[in-house]
Amino acid sequence: MVQMKSNHFDSRKCFEGFNYVFCIFVAMLCFIPMLHVIATSFSGKTAIISSKIIIWPVDFTLNNYRYIMKDMNFFTSFLVSVERVCLALIIDILAILITAYPLSLSRTKFSARPFYMWYFMITMLFGGGMVPTYLIVSQTGLLNTIWSLVLPNAVNVFFVILMMNFMKALPEALSESAALDGAGYFTVLFQIILPLCKPSIATIVLFTAVNHWNEWFNGMLYINDNMKWPLQTYLQSVVVKTDISQMTDVDTLAALVDIQGTNTAKIVLAMVPILCFYPFLQKYFVTGIVLGSVKE
């Protein structure tokens, strides 16, 4: 018996050790490219030309960031992305909450629940496509406005289902006791249910912020004025692949190196908001927040 326990402990230890090594390896695969971009943004021209940079800056310089300080298009697009994310968080979270709450009710309280569940599932599996969506955005007067980047994807069905399942797991006695005290559905939602949904809301907030911050195609599709482009659309337009092998002019190559260094600096600055935003929501990624809230 002691030998069996010892063998089980050894195998468990080996399994956990393998998991740690594998997770560290995967994390390094994700982290090394980021370090390379950061190192390139702080490196000099000679180091960029000779491709000496790996994960540490060579010929440390701040010239790339000094050039960005003069680029008003970058900061304009940065502010557009900030405005887009703020509007999207307010509209998306509100729309998801008022959609998920009725779907979380029992069929006796909401008889049309099965119909809406099938309706949302169909919209999750099948979409209208890019051209019909563009026609709707165009005919509703949203083209070339910030609303064309926010409203078309305001109700994410996956997030609705995530929030609905979280609400269904809450003790029903909470809403029933509030209803007995005369609270309506909106009062129950915003004063009882909403404070208990922090983990789910934090997850949706993080995913929504990252999706809107990193999304570039809708800006290219719906925004005609490049001064109204979000940051990622602006970066996509300036970070172009150029065939260096066909270039022979020294001045052209030097200008290309300047652009490459500046573009990496822009990419680094574009990563900063999300890297700063994530730690504040990480603590809410826990389960069992309502455990013990109702004693029966």
VENPE-V689024 format. One line per field, one symbol per residue. ss: DSSP state (H for helix, E for strand, - for the rest). phi: phi as a letter, one per 30 degrees, with the letter a starting at -180 (. if undefined). A space follows every 50 residues. Layout:
ss=???
phi=???
This chain:
ss=-HHHHHHHHHHHHHHHHHHHHHHHHHHHHHHHHHHHHHHHH---HHHHHH ------------HHHHHH---HHHHHHHHHHHHHHHHHHHHHHHHHHHHH HHHH--------HHHHHHHHHHHHH----HHHHHHHHHH------HHHH- HHH---HHHHHHHHHHHH---HHHHHHHHH----HHHHHHHHHHHH-HHH HHHHHHHHHHHHHH--HHHHHH---HHH--HHHHHHHH-----HHH---H HHHHHHHHHHHHHHHHHHHHHHHHHHHHHHHH--------------
phi=.dddddddddddddddddddddddddddddddeddddddddccddddddd hddcbbdcheacdddddddccdddddddddddddddddddddddddddcd dddddddddbddeedddddddddddbbdjddedddddddciceibdddcc decdcddddddddddddddddddddddddddjddddddddccdeddcedd dddddddddddddcdbdddddcccdddcdddddddddcdcdcdddccbdd dddddddedddddddddddddeedddddedcddddbcidcdidbcb
